[in-house]
Amino acid sequence: MTGTDASRSSVIAARVAIAALVWFVAAVSLMHVLRPDYIPARHFISDYAVGRYGGVMTSAFIALALGSLALGVGLARSGPRAGPGRLGVIPLFVAAAGLVVTAIFETDLPGAPYTRAGDIHNASFLVNVGSLMLAALLLSWGFGGDARWREFRRTSRGLVVLALAAFAFQFLSLRKGAPYGIANRVFALTLVAWLLATSFRLSTLLGSAQRDRPDRPGSSARGTRAG
């Protein structure tokens, strides 16, 4: 694959990631309207996959898996070349696989009996969270070692700090009477914000590079006319 082909495929991957992540946000938002009986402060977003309209939430998990996979593919081809940046795409692939498991196995609702499916769902949640946080940390480190990505490093690190703070909020809220559902939504939002911001950066970075290439069809002719 030539450099041009790699850049083009990376732009496509970035745009697929953006579309998938936008659907995740839209689907989760829609579930708040479809299931008003689920009080946000008392329910994780995973609970929306159980019962009426559960397919919408399941599609959201699949979309998040697709977004993580597509971003990983794009960054593997056109992301930062420094060691941490190269390693950072691996957890994205792990998260993509884990999110598919999350979509397949429903969680146990509060007060319901524990099930094997619920245990698998909870385990996959831990894998997903750990993988996405590790990817964000490694890639934020790697962005500083690549001139193309260095400008994005501050934005990425800022979002990672927010994600870490949201994770702490999530962890501290895991007790009876605490608004753990709100904490869960805030944490998910910060992670998706980092995924979206990185996907947009990949898309615009490579899109601009393609437009500025001197060997694009017609560029010589325009240059001749300008001269």
N, C-alpha and C positions, 0 to 999 in steps of 0.2 A: 504494500500500500504506500503510495507517495505521500509527501507532506500535505499536499492539497487535499487528497482524498481523506487523510486522517483528520484534517481540520473540518472538512465538510461533514464527516460522520460524527465528529464531536459536537458540532453545532446542532445537528439533528438530535443527538442524544440529550443535549442540554434542553432543547425545546420540548422533547418528550417528558423529561423530568419536570419541567415547569408546569406543563399541562396536567401531569399526574398529581403533583403537589397541590395545585390549585383545586383539583377535584377533591382531594382529601379534606382541605379546609372547607370547601363548599358542602361536602357530604356531612361532615361533623356539625356544621352550622345548621344544616337542614334537619338533622336529627333532633335538635333542640325544639324545633317547631313540630315535628311529627310525633315526638314522645314528651309532651309537657308533663306527663306523670312522673318522669324521671327527674327528680330535683338535682340540678347540677352539683350542688355542694355535697350531695350524698351518693353520687354515682360517678364511677370512672367512665371515660368515653367508651371503654370496651363493653360496658353494660348495654349500650345501644345495639349491639349485635344480637342480643337475646330478645326474642319476642317479635312483635309487630315491626315491620320495616327493617328488620335486622339485616336484610340483604344490602341496604344502603350503607350501613356501617362496615359490613364485610367488604364491600367494594372500595370503601375508603382505605382499609388496611391493604388491599391489593394494590391500590393506587400508590400508597406510600412505599410499598415494596418495589413497584415499578419505578417510582421516582428515585429511590436509592440506587437501584440497579443501573438506571440510565445515567445518573450522575457519575457513578463509579466507572462506567464504560467511557464516558466523555473525559473524565480526569485521568484515566489510565492512558489515554491516547494523547491528550493535550494539556494535562495538568502540570504542576510543579515537578521538576526532575530531581530535586534534592531528596535524600534518603527518606526523611519523615513523610514527605509528600507522596512518594511512591508507595510507602507502606500504608498510608492513610486510606487508599482506595480499597484495601482488603476488607476492613471492617464494614464498609458500605455494602459489599457483596454478602457478608455474613448477615447484616441487618436485613437485607432484601429477602434472604432465605428465611430468617426468623419471622419476618412479618407475614410471609405466606402461611407459616405455621400458626401464627396468631389469628389469621383470618379463618383457618380451617377449624380450629378448636375454640369453642365458645368459653367465655369466662363463667364463673359461678356468681350469681347475683347475691347481694348482701342478704344474709339470713337463710339462703338456700343450702342444701347439703353439698358437701364437697364431692367433686367428681374427678375422674382421671383427666377428662378433657379440660376441666378448670385448672388442674395442676399443670398440665402441659402449656396452657395459655399463659399462666403466670410465669412459668420458666422461660417461655419465649419472650415475654415482656422484659425480663431481666437481661436476656441476651441482646435484645434490640436496643435497649437503653445503653448498655455498656458499649456495644459496637458503634452506635451513632456518636456517643460522646468521645470515644477513642478516635474515631475518624475525624471529628471536628478538631480535636486537640492536635493530632499529627499533621493534618493538612494546614492548620493555622501556623504551625511551626514551619512546615515546608514552604508556605507561600513567601516567607521572608527570604528564601534562598533562590528565588526565581524572579528575574527582573520583570517578567510579564505579569506576575501575580503580586509583586511586592506592595503595590498600591492598595490591594484588597486586604492585606494582612491586618490592618487596624480594624476594619469592619468585621472581619472574621473573628478576631480575638474578642472584640466587644460582644458579639453574639454568643461566643463560647462562655464568657463570664456570666452573661445573663442566664444561659442554660444551666450553668453550675449553681447559680443562686436559686433558680427555679427547682432544680433537683433537690437542693437542701430544703426548700419549702415543701416539696412533695414528701420527702422523707420525714420531716418533722410533723407533718400533718396526718401521718398514718396512725391515728388513735381515735377512739370513740369521741364524737362530738366535734372533731376538727373538720374544717372544710376541705377534706382530702380530694373531693371531686374538682373543686376550683383549682387546687394546686396541680392536679393532674392535667387540666386543660392548659394552665399557664406553662407547664413544663413541655407539653406537646407542642404548644405554639412556638416556644423558643427554638426547639429543635427543627421544626419545619421552617422557621424563619431563616435559620442558618442554611438549610438545604436549598431553599429558594434563592437566597442571596448568592450562594455559590453557583447555582445553576444559571442565574442571570449573568453573573460575571463571566462564566465560561462562554455563554452564548454571545454576549456583546464583545468580549475580547477577541474571539475568533471571527465573528462577523465583521468586525472592523478590519482585522488583518486580511481577510479575503477581499474586501472592497479596495484595500490599499495595495494589493499585489500588482506590480508593474506588468506581469505577464498575463493579466486577465484579458479575455477576448475584447478587442476594441480599444484597449488602453493605449496601444501604440498609435492607432489612428487618431485618437483624441489628442495625444501628445504632439503628433505631427501637425494637426490643424491648429493647435494652440501656438505652435512655433511659427 
